[in-house]
Amino acid sequence: MGYLDNFKSAFFWSNVAKLAIFFFVVFILISLLISHFSDVFAGNWEAIAEAEWTDGKWKSYFLIRIAISIAYAVYMVSRKSRNYNQG
């Protein structure tokens, strides 16, 4: 099975979806901890929402993280399936 044949497989895309969703959630949590550490532990969710998601800022906030999550998942799943095909 070639490298591009993986993209035709439903199994490949289901694994990509699982990993992308997991990485997206982890990525959101880590980015919130880095940028709003004190607000997260204080439970000040209004301040986080105001800083990150108001006035249409949520679109770019989530779209960038979704794109990174999908790209990372495609890379990792294709890398793992390539290793299985070689050995």
Sine and cosine of phi, psi and omega as CSV:
sin_phi,cos_phi,sin_psi,cos_psi,sin_omega,cos_omega
0.00,0.00,0.80,-0.59,-0.03,-1.00
-0.99,0.17,0.14,-0.99,-0.04,-1.00
-0.88,0.47,-0.70,0.71,-0.03,-1.00
-0.97,0.23,-0.32,0.95,0.05,-1.00
-0.92,0.39,-0.40,0.92,0.05,-1.00
-0.87,0.49,-0.56,0.83,-0.05,-1.00
-0.93,0.36,-0.29,0.96,0.01,-1.00
-1.00,0.03,-0.18,0.98,-0.09,-1.00
-1.00,0.04,0.73,-0.68,0.06,-1.00
-0.93,0.37,-0.55,0.83,0.04,-1.00
-0.88,0.48,-0.65,0.76,0.04,-1.00
-0.87,0.50,-0.75,0.66,-0.07,-1.00
-0.95,0.32,-0.50,0.87,0.07,-1.00
-0.93,0.36,-0.61,0.79,0.08,-1.00
-0.92,0.38,-0.62,0.79,0.06,-1.00
-0.88,0.47,-0.69,0.72,-0.01,-1.00
-0.89,0.45,-0.70,0.72,0.01,-1.00
-0.88,0.48,-0.74,0.67,-0.03,-1.00
-0.93,0.37,-0.63,0.78,-0.01,-1.00
-0.90,0.44,-0.67,0.74,0.02,-1.00
-0.91,0.42,-0.71,0.70,0.02,-1.00
-0.88,0.48,-0.75,0.67,-0.02,-1.00
-0.91,0.41,-0.57,0.82,0.03,-1.00
-0.87,0.49,-0.72,0.69,0.00,-1.00
-0.90,0.44,-0.71,0.70,0.01,-1.00
-0.90,0.44,-0.66,0.75,-0.01,-1.00
-0.89,0.45,-0.67,0.74,0.04,-1.00
-0.89,0.46,-0.73,0.69,-0.01,-1.00
-0.88,0.47,-0.71,0.71,-0.01,-1.00
-0.91,0.42,-0.68,0.73,-0.01,-1.00
-0.92,0.39,-0.57,0.82,0.07,-1.00
-0.93,0.36,-0.63,0.77,0.04,-1.00
-0.90,0.43,-0.63,0.78,-0.01,-1.00
-0.94,0.35,-0.70,0.71,-0.11,-0.99
-1.00,0.04,-0.40,0.91,-0.07,-1.00
-0.67,-0.74,0.79,0.62,-0.09,-1.00
-0.83,0.55,-0.79,0.62,-0.07,-1.00
-0.93,0.37,-0.60,0.80,0.01,-1.00
-0.93,0.37,-0.59,0.81,0.01,-1.00
-0.90,0.43,-0.74,0.67,-0.04,-1.00
-0.97,0.26,-0.35,0.94,0.08,-1.00
-1.00,0.07,-0.22,0.98,-0.03,-1.00
0.98,0.22,0.37,0.93,-0.03,-1.00
-1.00,0.05,0.96,0.29,-0.08,-1.00
-0.96,0.29,-0.41,0.91,0.04,-1.00
-0.91,0.41,-0.64,0.77,0.01,-1.00
-0.92,0.40,-0.62,0.79,0.04,-1.00
-0.92,0.39,-0.71,0.70,0.01,-1.00
-0.88,0.47,-0.65,0.76,0.02,-1.00
-0.90,0.44,-0.68,0.73,-0.06,-1.00
-0.97,0.25,-0.57,0.82,-0.16,-0.99
-0.96,-0.29,-0.54,0.84,-0.25,-0.97
-0.85,-0.52,-0.04,1.00,-0.02,-1.00
-1.00,0.09,0.29,-0.96,0.07,-1.00
0.83,0.55,0.62,0.79,0.05,-1.00
0.98,0.19,0.06,1.00,0.02,-1.00
-0.94,0.35,-0.33,0.94,-0.03,-1.00
-0.91,0.42,-0.49,0.87,-0.02,-1.00
-0.88,0.47,-0.79,0.61,-0.01,-1.00
-0.94,0.33,-0.56,0.83,0.01,-1.00
-0.87,0.50,-0.76,0.65,-0.05,-1.00
-0.99,0.15,-0.58,0.81,-0.02,-1.00
-0.90,0.44,-0.65,0.76,0.04,-1.00
-0.89,0.45,-0.70,0.72,-0.02,-1.00
-0.94,0.33,-0.55,0.83,0.08,-1.00
-0.92,0.40,-0.70,0.72,0.00,-1.00
-0.89,0.46,-0.69,0.73,0.03,-1.00
-0.91,0.42,-0.65,0.76,0.00,-1.00
-0.90,0.43,-0.69,0.73,0.01,-1.00
-0.92,0.38,-0.69,0.73,0.02,-1.00
-0.89,0.46,-0.67,0.74,0.03,-1.00
-0.90,0.43,-0.67,0.74,-0.02,-1.00
-0.91,0.41,-0.67,0.74,0.04,-1.00
-0.88,0.47,-0.69,0.72,0.01,-1.00
-0.88,0.47,-0.75,0.66,-0.07,-1.00
-0.93,0.38,-0.67,0.74,-0.01,-1.00
-0.94,0.34,-0.64,0.77,0.02,-1.00
-0.93,0.36,-0.57,0.82,0.05,-1.00
-0.91,0.40,-0.68,0.73,0.00,-1.00
-0.93,0.38,-0.67,0.74,0.01,-1.00
-0.94,0.35,-0.52,0.85,0.06,-1.00
-0.92,0.39,-0.62,0.79,0.04,-1.00
-0.92,0.40,-0.60,0.80,0.04,-1.00
-0.93,0.37,-0.59,0.81,-0.02,-1.00
-0.95,0.32,-0.47,0.88,-0.01,-1.00
-0.98,0.20,-0.54,0.84,-0.12,-0.99
-0.95,-0.31,0.00,0.00,0.00,0.00
